[in-house]
Amino acid sequence: MNIPNLKGILKKISFKKRGEFRAIGEKADHDWRYILIIFFCITFGAIGAGLYVFILISKGEIFTVEAPVMTDQKTINQKELDSTIRFFDERSKRFTELQNNPPTVGDPSL
């Protein structure tokens, strides 16, 4: 089994400047290597931060919600409920009477 040359691999990945200053885009392989390294660093950093926050939330160290305190429950006033039901019953009766016996006065706007 061949063991790859570690020094050769590190030379390929190294950040050392080779030669003189060059303009961006002169050697695309270097640009893409730096872009990919930065992208993966940001990606792994975001994943790590997300996992850290997830663990803190699941342990209850941050974003804790206190249990709601039970307060007095108001009961329905039976008299008001009965009067409301009677009001809507009368209104329904009046509506059906108007549908069955329309008013004799025509619409003055017509």
Secondary structure, 3 states (H helix, E strand, C coil): CCCCCHHHHHHHHCCCCCCCCCCCCCCHHHHHHHHHHHHHHHHHHHHHHHHHHHHHHHHCCCCCCCCCCCCCCCCCCHHHHHHHHHHHHHHHHHHHHHHHCCCCCCCCCC
